[in-house]
Amino acid sequence: MEEREGRPAPGGTCTNVGCIPSKALLQSSEHFEHANHHFADHGISADNIKMDVAKMVARKDAVVKQNNDGILYLLKKNKVTFFHGRGSFVAAKDGGYEIKAGEEVVAAKHVIVATGSNARQLPGAAFDEENILSNDGALRLGAVPKKLGVIGSGVIGLEMGSVWRRLGAEVTVLEGLPTFLAAVDEGVAKEAAKLFKKQGLNIELGVKISEVKTGKKGVSVAYANAKGEAQTLEVDKLIVSIGRVPNTIGLNVDAVGLKLDERGAIVVDENCKTNLPNVWAVGDVVRGPMLAHKAEEEGVAVAERIAGQHGHVNFNTIPWVIYTSPEIAWVGRTEQQLKADGVAYKAGQFPFLANGRARALGDTNGFVKFLADAKTDEILGVHIIGPMASELISEAVVAMEFKASAEDIARICHAHPSLSESTKEAALAVDKRTLNF
Ligand code: NAI
């Protein structure tokens, strides 16, 4: 359990050192970027624009605190007794479990483990949160580093790299895989690579890190590039974002025989049941994507099951979002997955460049892409790169949850002018019937 100024800070990674604070910094840094580069297009002149990093970080902390307090309020409102401290299993007893919660031991009939994950360390480069930073340290730098290195071009690397680049850092991202954003639809990943490069994010693919050294001047990263040539990257700060590991440290699973897999994740079935009666586990500590909304859905479903209802999580319609600029969001399968699965599909795409609202916003990069079954027209995947992709994706999630066809979306009236018209147009494009392109 996290603490802030000696007080409990509930909400886990998402609230304290993940989703919420990163979005606060992304917003601040985007304002700064707009003021520097886009205000002039609107006829606004602003000279001598400065960023007060300490104030930006303090605002972010205040946003986090509002969320912590919101959770404490909700616990109270729902009459949930909250124990602050590290929880661990003590023993199985009387058909239930004894759980150590801070200094106290409580008896529980049902237990839900939701202990989340920790940043994965690069061997030989332990996080000191001073020079070698995890998501935590990356969110509370006191000043803009002149040179910032990022290892791993995944979600955290791209979001944090974007924040500090917008504020003036020279950012180099070193990625182990030869493919950029391998899990993302190929067309979207290609567009993203082009746009991020244009913004000045330097991304090197197919690297192999050999050594990371910290010294007085910062961090030195020795690596082999894609051609196998030895290189050195000297930076002031280094963010290591190479994935996360399930957090079961200190849970004392052996006291009750709770089963973990080889990655240290708690083994669960599709209903989040562990190998022990009445012990459940949800979120990053179990299989599946490490996303707060996936964890939340699992938590609700488990609570419903404990209450004798039929909770259900549809893993096929969990949306993904990367909050870069432009944002990237998707649901369902990518074009490369459909090809690998041998599914016959039709694709339709619509660029924001042809959308009136996007032009008025001055944000015309990217597109919406629909993938639908060639025979039935059922929507199999929707991929968006562009303004407000995180919000636009909801329509696709709802559509897929209701097993809609691309034609269903194409026939729905969308407000004009709105970015969502691009969703309708992409659905029309599946049948080569776009109206505005
Ligand atoms: P990630 O799994 O998204 O990306 C890690 C990247 O590091 C991959 O591209 C991988 O190929 C690369 N990598 C792994 N080992 C490497 C090595 N030794 N050298 C160079 N590259 C290496 O993990 P990330 O960014 O750390 O995020 C962790 C988790 O947090 C993810 O599961 C993500 O879904 C979640 N998250 C979600 C966010 C969102 O929904 N917007 C925001 C931030 C994190």
Residues whose N, C-alpha, C, O or C-beta is under 5 A from the ligand:
A	BS01	NAI	I151 G152 S153 G154 V155 I156 G157 L174 E175 G176 L177 S241 I242 G243 R244 M290 V321 I322 Y323
